[in-house]
Amino acid sequence: MKVSATWQKEEVELKAIADTKRKAKEEDDIQAKVKAETKAREAEERNAREEEHQARVEEHQARVEERQARKEEHHARQEEKRAREENSVIHAPAVADTNLRARIDRVIEELGLPKCHDDHKFHKTLEGYDCEGGTHKITFAQLGMN
């Protein structure tokens, strides 16, 4: 009977050791699973933050590009307005400024008219510009103004 009791005791001890090992392995497996899930969740959160950041960067870039396009469009409209005013009889200066004088000289040359050598000022009239010396006249139509 003593042998049987010893044998049973050893069997119980072996079973307890096996149970302890099994429980430890199960706990290790659970911890590994939790750790893996935590890493996966952290990676997903990190990816989501990166995607959100990238979306904000792209949105900012789109706003910058839109602002630049509006600025360029405004500049183009201003240039068109300036060009229209430059070619407008209504907006033409009473006395030809440097730019208009250069344009008058160029048109006089293109038309083959004699050049104004006395460097007189050109004054606006109803039909165009007249040289204050009285020898040169050029119409708005010849200047391409409307």
LOMIMI-91189 format. One record per residue: residue number from 1; x, y, z of N, C-alpha, C in turn; residue in three letters. Coordinates in nm, 4 decimals, decimal comma, always signed. Layout:
BEGIN
NUM; X; Y; Z; X; Y; Z; X; Y; Z; ALA;
...
REM end
This chain:
BEGIN
1; +0,0799; -0,1183; +0,0000; +0,0000; +0,0000; +0,0000; +0,0858; +0,1269; +0,0000; MET;
2; +0,1964; +0,1183; +0,0674; +0,2854; +0,2308; +0,0718; +0,3348; +0,2667; -0,0676; LYS;
3; +0,3641; +0,1669; -0,1445; +0,4127; +0,1881; -0,2803; +0,3013; +0,2524; -0,3628; VAL;
4; +0,1836; +0,2059; -0,3420; +0,0711; +0,2602; -0,4164; +0,0482; +0,4062; -0,3786; SER;
5; +0,0595; +0,4375; -0,2528; +0,0390; +0,5740; -0,2069; +0,1490; +0,6637; -0,2624; ALA;
6; +0,2729; +0,6159; -0,2660; +0,3842; +0,6938; -0,3189; +0,3631; +0,7158; -0,4686; THR;
7; +0,3244; +0,6077; -0,5307; +0,3025; +0,6178; -0,6744; +0,1907; +0,7174; -0,7036; TRP;
8; +0,0826; +0,7126; -0,6276; -0,0294; +0,8057; -0,6446; +0,0149; +0,9489; -0,6147; GLN;
9; +0,0983; +0,9629; -0,5138; +0,1483; +1,0952; -0,4763; +0,2311; +1,1526; -0,5911; LYS;
10; +0,3163; +1,0698; -0,6488; +0,3979; +1,1147; -0,7620; +0,3092; +1,1496; -0,8811; GLU;
11; +0,2078; +1,0682; -0,9001; +0,1168; +1,0946; -1,0105; +0,0431; +1,2274; -0,9890; GLU;
12; -0,0009; +1,2540; -0,8685; -0,0695; +1,3789; -0,8355; +0,0264; +1,4975; -0,8546; VAL;
13; +0,1517; +1,4779; -0,8078; +0,2517; +1,5846; -0,8224; +0,2823; +1,6115; -0,9700; GLU;
14; +0,2953; +1,5067; -1,0493; +0,3215; +1,5224; -1,1926; +0,2036; +1,5920; -1,2614; LEU;
15; +0,0844; +1,5524; -1,2168; -0,0345; +1,6141; -1,2732; -0,0396; +1,7624; -1,2351; LYS;
16; -0,0045; +1,7956; -1,1117; -0,0043; +1,9354; -1,0652; +0,1002; +2,0159; -1,1423; ALA;
17; +0,2166; +1,9552; -1,1650; +0,3228; +2,0230; -1,2422; +0,2754; +2,0458; -1,3858; ILE;
18; +0,2115; +1,9459; -1,4439; +0,1609; +1,9577; -1,5808; +0,0529; +2,0653; -1,5887; ALA;
19; -0,0356; +2,0681; -1,4878; -0,1394; +2,1711; -1,4839; -0,0775; +2,3107; -1,4715; ASP;
20; +0,0233; +2,3216; -1,3867; +0,0913; +2,4500; -1,3677; +0,1558; +2,4949; -1,4986; THR;
21; +0,2222; +2,3992; -1,5667; +0,2854; +2,4317; -1,6953; +0,1800; +2,4718; -1,7989; LYS;
22; +0,0718; +2,3977; -1,8025; -0,0362; +2,4271; -1,8967; -0,0945; +2,5655; -1,8697; ARG;
23; -0,1208; +2,5964; -1,7412; -0,1759; +2,7273; -1,7053; -0,0764; +2,8390; -1,7392; LYS;
24; +0,0507; +2,8147; -1,7151; +0,1539; +2,9144; -1,7472; +0,1585; +2,9372; -1,8984; ALA;
25; +0,1495; +2,8273; -1,9758; +0,1502; +2,8404; -2,1210; +0,0265; +2,9146; -2,1693; LYS;
26; -0,0898; +2,8809; -2,1106; -0,2131; +2,9507; -2,1475; -0,2010; +3,1009; -2,1163; GLU;
27; -0,1460; +3,1323; -1,9999; -0,1290; +3,2732; -1,9609; -0,0300; +3,3434; -2,0550; GLU;
28; +0,0795; +3,2735; -2,0901; +0,1760; +3,3290; -2,1850; +0,1095; +3,3528; -2,3212; ASP;
29; +0,0264; +3,2574; -2,3625; -0,0444; +3,2719; -2,4902; -0,1399; +3,3914; -2,4861; ASP;
30; -0,2121; +3,4071; -2,3754; -0,3051; +3,5188; -2,3601; -0,2279; +3,6512; -2,3625; ILE;
31; -0,1157; +3,6553; -2,2894; -0,0352; +3,7779; -2,2870; +0,0224; +3,8087; -2,4256; GLN;
32; +0,0644; +3,7048; -2,4945; +0,1171; +3,7252; -2,6296; +0,0068; +3,7770; -2,7226; ALA;
33; -0,1126; +3,7191; -2,7078; -0,2252; +3,7629; -2,7891; -0,2609; +3,9087; -2,7573; LYS;
34; -0,2648; +3,9441; -2,6285; -0,2953; +4,0816; -2,5874; -0,1883; +4,1762; -2,6414; VAL;
35; -0,0620; +4,1328; -2,6294; +0,0488; +4,2157; -2,6786; +0,0382; +4,2350; -2,8298; LYS;
36; +0,0061; +4,1303; -2,9022; -0,0080; +4,1388; -3,0470; -0,1260; +4,2301; -3,0842; ALA;
37; -0,2376; +4,2143; -3,0116; -0,3533; +4,3008; -3,0373; -0,3202; +4,4469; -3,0073; GLU;
38; -0,2461; +4,4703; -2,8987; -0,2062; +4,6067; -2,8627; -0,1172; +4,6661; -2,9709; THR;
39; -0,0196; +4,5878; -3,0177; +0,0689; +4,6354; -3,1239; -0,0107; +4,6649; -3,2509; LYS;
40; -0,1033; +4,5775; -3,2852; -0,1849; +4,5965; -3,4054; -0,2701; +4,7232; -3,3918; ALA;
41; -0,3325; +4,7419; -3,2736; -0,4146; +4,8602; -3,2502; -0,3287; +4,9867; -3,2564; ARG;
42; -0,2095; +4,9828; -3,1957; -0,1187; +5,0978; -3,1998; -0,0766; +5,1286; -3,3439; GLU;
43; -0,0500; +5,0232; -3,4210; -0,0120; +5,0430; -3,5609; -0,1277; +5,1043; -3,6395; ALA;
44; -0,2501; +5,0559; -3,6154; -0,3677; +5,1122; -3,6820; -0,3862; +5,2588; -3,6444; GLU;
45; -0,3707; +5,2900; -3,5156; -0,3843; +5,4286; -3,4696; -0,2762; +5,5169; -3,5313; GLU;
46; -0,1545; +5,4646; -3,5370; -0,0438; +5,5395; -3,5968; -0,0717; +5,5648; -3,7453; ARG;
47; -0,1181; +5,4616; -3,8147; -0,1528; +5,4769; -3,9574; -0,2659; +5,5775; -3,9760; ASN;
48; -0,3656; +5,5695; -3,8877; -0,4777; +5,6633; -3,8967; -0,4292; +5,8063; -3,8741; ALA;
49; -0,3406; +5,8258; -3,7757; -0,2856; +5,9600; -3,7505; -0,2049; +6,0084; -3,8704; ARG;
50; -0,1244; +5,9183; -3,9283; -0,0439; +5,9556; -4,0456; -0,1340; +5,9920; -4,1638; GLU;
51; -0,2399; +5,9133; -4,1846; -0,3332; +5,9417; -4,2939; -0,4043; +6,0751; -4,2701; GLU;
52; -0,4437; +6,0986; -4,1448; -0,5087; +6,2247; -4,1098; -0,4132; +6,3419; -4,1313; GLU;
53; -0,2894; +6,3241; -4,0908; -0,1880; +6,4281; -4,1106; -0,1678; +6,4532; -4,2597; HIS;
54; -0,1566; +6,3479; -4,3377; -0,1376; +6,3606; -4,4825; -0,2568; +6,4316; -4,5456; GLN;
55; -0,3773; +6,3985; -4,4988; -0,4974; +6,4638; -4,5515; -0,4946; +6,6132; -4,5193; ALA;
56; -0,4513; +6,6483; -4,3962; -0,4419; +6,7902; -4,3597; -0,3371; +6,8609; -4,4447; ARG;
57; -0,2241; +6,7943; -4,4686; -0,1188; +6,8531; -4,5524; -0,1715; +6,8764; -4,6941; VAL;
58; -0,2402; +6,7778; -4,7495; -0,2952; +6,7904; -4,8844; -0,4017; +6,8998; -4,8905; GLU;
59; -0,4846; +6,9074; -4,7860; -0,5871; +7,0117; -4,7804; -0,5218; +7,1496; -4,7737; GLU;
60; -0,4177; +7,1618; -4,6937; -0,3444; +7,2887; -4,6833; -0,2838; +7,3250; -4,8182; HIS;
61; -0,2226; +7,2275; -4,8836; -0,1607; +7,2516; -5,0146; -0,2664; +7,2949; -5,1158; GLN;
62; -0,3833; +7,2326; -5,1109; -0,4914; +7,2693; -5,2022; -0,5355; +7,4135; -5,1769; ALA;
63; -0,5450; +7,4521; -5,0465; -0,5826; +7,5904; -5,0148; -0,4766; +7,6882; -5,0644; ARG;
64; -0,3484; +7,6526; -5,0475; -0,2394; +7,7391; -5,0944; -0,2477; +7,7541; -5,2462; VAL;
65; -0,2678; +7,6443; -5,3163; -0,2773; +7,6482; -5,4627; -0,3990; +7,7286; -5,5073; GLU;
66; -0,5115; +7,7119; -5,4363; -0,6320; +7,7875; -5,4702; -0,6089; +7,9371; -5,4483; GLU;
67; -0,5447; +7,9709; -5,3358; -0,5129; +8,1107; -5,3075; -0,4219; +8,1681; -5,4163; ARG;
68; -0,3225; +8,0893; -5,4564; -0,2300; +8,1340; -5,5614; -0,3047; +8,1524; -5,6935; GLN;
69; -0,3942; +8,0603; -5,7248; -0,4712; +8,0712; -5,8493; -0,5596; +8,1961; -5,8466; ALA;
70; -0,6235; +8,2236; -5,7297; -0,7055; +8,3442; -5,7188; -0,6202; +8,4694; -5,7332; ARG;
71; -0,5009; +8,4653; -5,6731; -0,4108; +8,5797; -5,6827; -0,3688; +8,6022; -5,8282; LYS;
72; -0,3346; +8,4944; -5,8983; -0,2954; +8,5048; -6,0389; -0,4118; +8,5540; -6,1254; GLU;
73; -0,5321; +8,5038; -6,0942; -0,6509; +8,5462; -6,1680; -0,6758; +8,6957; -6,1449; GLU;
74; -0,6627; +8,7394; -6,0211; -0,6804; +8,8810; -5,9884; -0,5764; +8,9650; -6,0631; HIS;
75; -0,4531; +8,9183; -6,0628; -0,3457; +8,9899; -6,1319; -0,3766; +8,9989; -6,2820; HIS;
76; -0,4243; +8,8900; -6,3395; -0,4577; +8,8887; -6,4829; -0,5711; +8,9875; -6,5115; ALA;
77; -0,6727; +8,9901; -6,4223; -0,7825; +9,0854; -6,4410; -0,7327; +9,2293; -6,4316; ARG;
78; -0,6425; +9,2537; -6,3364; -0,5852; +9,3876; -6,3223; -0,5074; +9,4261; -6,4474; GLN;
79; -0,4309; +9,3317; -6,5015; -0,3546; +9,3579; -6,6241; -0,4481; +9,3863; -6,7410; GLU;
80; -0,5565; +9,3083; -6,7511; -0,6547; +9,3315; -6,8576; -0,7168; +9,4695; -6,8429; GLU;
81; -0,7515; +9,5050; -6,7205; -0,8114; +9,6355; -6,6942; -0,7127; +9,7462; -6,7308; LYS;
82; -0,5877; +9,7287; -6,6907; -0,4845; +9,8270; -6,7219; -0,4673; +9,8399; -6,8739; ARG;
83; -0,4693; +9,7264; -6,9429; -0,4547; +9,7278; -7,0884; -0,5745; +9,7974; -7,1538; ALA;
84; -0,6961; +9,7677; -7,1037; -0,8160; +9,8333; -7,1587; -0,8093; +9,9837; -7,1359; ARG;
85; -0,7678; +10,0225; -7,0145; -0,7575; +10,1649; -6,9833; -0,6499; +10,2317; -7,0687; GLU;
86; -0,5418; +10,1586; -7,0937; -0,4341; +10,2134; -7,1756; -0,4825; +10,2377; -7,3179; GLU;
87; -0,5730; +10,1545; -7,3653; -0,6272; +10,1677; -7,5006; -0,7591; +10,2441; -7,5025; ASN;
88; -0,7983; +10,2990; -7,3886; -0,9258; +10,3688; -7,3790; -0,9065; +10,5185; -7,3960; SER;
89; -0,9850; +10,5779; -7,4846; -0,9810; +10,7221; -7,5070; -1,0196; +10,7947; -7,3779; VAL;
90; -1,1189; +10,7414; -7,3092; -1,1678; +10,8046; -7,1856; -1,0565; +10,8138; -7,0810; ILE;
91; -0,9761; +10,7091; -7,0691; -0,8712; +10,7046; -6,9677; -0,7382; +10,7627; -7,0157; HIS;
92; -0,7346; +10,8066; -7,1390; -0,6103; +10,8617; -7,1941; -0,5760; +10,9920; -7,1207; ALA;
93; -0,4482; +11,0136; -7,0899; -0,4105; +11,1354; -7,0172; -0,4257; +11,2604; -7,1047; PRO;
94; -0,4475; +11,3746; -7,0406; -0,4642; +11,5014; -7,1121; -0,3370; +11,5379; -7,1881; ALA;
95; -0,2224; +11,5079; -7,1283; -0,0940; +11,5292; -7,1941; -0,0257; +11,3925; -7,1987; VAL;
96; +0,0239; +11,3532; -7,3143; +0,0832; +11,2200; -7,3316; +0,1988; +11,1997; -7,2344; ALA;
97; +0,1899; +11,0926; -7,1574; +0,2993; +11,0583; -7,0656; +0,4100; +10,9866; -7,1425; ASP;
98; +0,5125; +10,9427; -7,0727; +0,6283; +10,8809; -7,1367; +0,5898; +10,7596; -7,2207; THR;
99; +0,5082; +10,6720; -7,1648; +0,4683; +10,5508; -7,2378; +0,3863; +10,5855; -7,3615; ASN;
100; +0,2892; +10,6775; -7,3438; +0,2053; +10,7152; -7,4571; +0,2874; +10,7901; -7,5614; LEU;
101; +0,3801; +10,8714; -7,5181; +0,4667; +10,9442; -7,6121; +0,5478; +10,8452; -7,6961; ARG;
102; +0,6008; +10,7424; -7,6327; +0,6758; +10,6398; -7,7060; +0,5855; +10,5711; -7,8075; ALA;
103; +0,4608; +10,5475; -7,7690; +0,3646; +10,4837; -7,8587; +0,3329; +10,5773; -7,9765; ARG;
104; +0,3142; +10,7046; -7,9466; +0,2879; +10,8030; -8,0526; +0,4057; +10,8072; -8,1496; ILE;
105; +0,5268; +10,8155; -8,0966; +0,6462; +10,8185; -8,1822; +0,6554; +10,6940; -8,2692; ASP;
106; +0,6233; +10,5789; -8,2122; +0,6297; +10,4524; -8,2864; +0,5272; +10,4535; -8,4009; ARG;
107; +0,4037; +10,4995; -8,3718; +0,2985; +10,5033; -8,4739; +0,3348; +10,6045; -8,5819; VAL;
108; +0,3882; +10,7213; -8,5425; +0,4301; +10,8216; -8,6413; +0,5342; +10,7615; -8,7349; ILE;
109; +0,6273; +10,6868; -8,6774; +0,7312; +10,6224; -8,7588; +0,6708; +10,5172; -8,8509; GLU;
110; +0,5778; +10,4352; -8,7980; +0,5134; +10,3306; -8,8782; +0,4329; +10,3906; -8,9934; GLU;
111; +0,3725; +10,5062; -8,9688; +0,2924; +10,5714; -9,0723; +0,3790; +10,6483; -9,1726; LEU;
112; +0,5073; +10,6581; -9,1427; +0,5988; +10,7271; -9,2328; +0,5867; +10,8788; -9,2258; GLY;
113; +0,5323; +10,9293; -9,1165; +0,5193; +11,0735; -9,0978; +0,6528; +11,1299; -9,0480; LEU;
114; +0,6775; +11,2582; -9,0708; +0,8025; +11,3163; -9,0213; +0,8036; +11,3189; -8,8691; PRO;
115; +0,9206; +11,2914; -8,8138; +0,9381; +11,2850; -8,6686; +0,9368; +11,4251; -8,6090; LYS;
116; +0,8882; +11,4368; -8,4858; +0,8852; +11,5640; -8,4145; +1,0223; +11,5822; -8,3493; CYS;
117; +1,1022; +11,6705; -8,4024; +1,2385; +11,6879; -8,3524; +1,2476; +11,7869; -8,2369; HIS;
118; +1,1447; +11,8642; -8,2146; +1,1487; +11,9662; -8,1091; +1,1041; +11,9111; -7,9745; ASP;
119; +1,0696; +11,7833; -7,9692; +1,0278; +11,7173; -7,8450; +0,9119; +11,7908; -7,7768; ASP;
120; +0,8136; +11,8329; -7,8590; +0,6953; +11,9014; -7,8047; +0,6063; +11,8010; -7,7324; HIS;
121; +0,5255; +11,8516; -7,6425; +0,4269; +11,7692; -7,5728; +0,3087; +11,7467; -7,6654; LYS;
122; +0,2412; +11,6339; -7,6475; +0,1212; +11,6031; -7,7235; +0,0019; +11,6173; -7,6300; PHE;
123; -0,0965; +11,6983; -7,6719; -0,2155; +11,7242; -7,5913; -0,3349; +11,6507; -7,6507; HIS;
124; -0,4187; +11,6003; -7,5615; -0,5385; +11,5262; -7,6022; -0,6407; +11,6235; -7,6611; LYS;
125; -0,7011; +11,5826; -7,7726; -0,8107; +11,6570; -7,8354; -0,9281; +11,5621; -7,8516; THR;
126; -1,0310; +11,6074; -7,9164; -1,1474; +11,5199; -7,9373; -1,1156; +11,4044; -8,0320; LEU;
127; -1,0230; +11,4258; -8,1259; -0,9926; +11,3229; -8,2254; -0,8686; +11,2409; -8,1916; GLU;
128; -0,7796; +11,2947; -8,1114; -0,6548; +11,2242; -8,0830; -0,5592; +11,3126; -8,0059; GLY;
129; -0,4343; +11,3147; -8,0488; -0,3331; +11,3974; -7,9825; -0,2691; +11,4895; -8,0851; TYR;
130; -0,2512; +11,6154; -8,0450; -0,1861; +11,7150; -8,1298; -0,0567; +11,7588; -8,0642; ASP;
131; +0,0432; +11,7754; -8,1476; +0,1731; +11,8258; -8,1021; +0,1548; +11,9730; -8,0659; CYS;
132; +0,2100; +12,0149; -7,9559; +0,1913; +12,1540; -7,9174; +0,2621; +12,2488; -8,0150; GLU;
133; +0,3517; +12,1984; -8,0970; +0,4135; +12,2785; -8,2021; +0,3211; +12,2965; -8,3216; GLY;
134; +0,2141; +12,2171; -8,3275; +0,1143; +12,2293; -8,4318; +0,1454; +12,1541; -8,5597; GLY;
135; +0,2554; +12,0804; -8,5675; +0,2930; +12,0140; -8,6924; +0,2533; +11,8668; -8,6977; THR;
136; +0,2211; +11,8077; -8,5862; +0,1879; +11,6638; -8,5843; +0,0514; +11,6413; -8,5199; HIS;
137; -0,0258; +11,5567; -8,5836; -0,1557; +11,5146; -8,5300; -0,1653; +11,3642; -8,5503; LYS;
138; -0,2197; +11,2988; -8,4492; -0,2391; +11,1555; -8,4607; -0,3736; +11,1209; -8,3977; ILE;
139; -0,4529; +11,0401; -8,4641; -0,5866; +11,0091; -8,4148; -0,5823; +10,8925; -8,3165; THR;
140; -0,6901; +10,8832; -8,2390; -0,7030; +10,7706; -8,1451; -0,7037; +10,6396; -8,2233; PHE;
141; -0,7698; +10,6387; -8,3388; -0,7761; +10,5176; -8,4212; -0,6370; +10,4757; -8,4656; ALA;
142; -0,5539; +10,5736; -8,5051; -0,4175; +10,5398; -8,5458; -0,3366; +10,4826; -8,4281; GLN;
143; -0,3697; +10,5279; -8,3080; -0,3019; +10,4779; -8,1881; -0,3622; +10,3461; -8,1394; LEU;
144; -0,4707; +10,3031; -8,2055; -0,5345; +10,1771; -8,1662; -0,6160; +10,1917; -8,0393; GLY;
145; -0,6607; +10,3133; -8,0116; -0,7403; +10,3390; -7,8908; -0,8874; +10,3426; -7,9277; MET;
146; -0,9697; +10,3019; -7,8340; -1,1140; +10,3031; -7,8583; -1,1881; +10,3636; -7,7432; ASN;
REM end
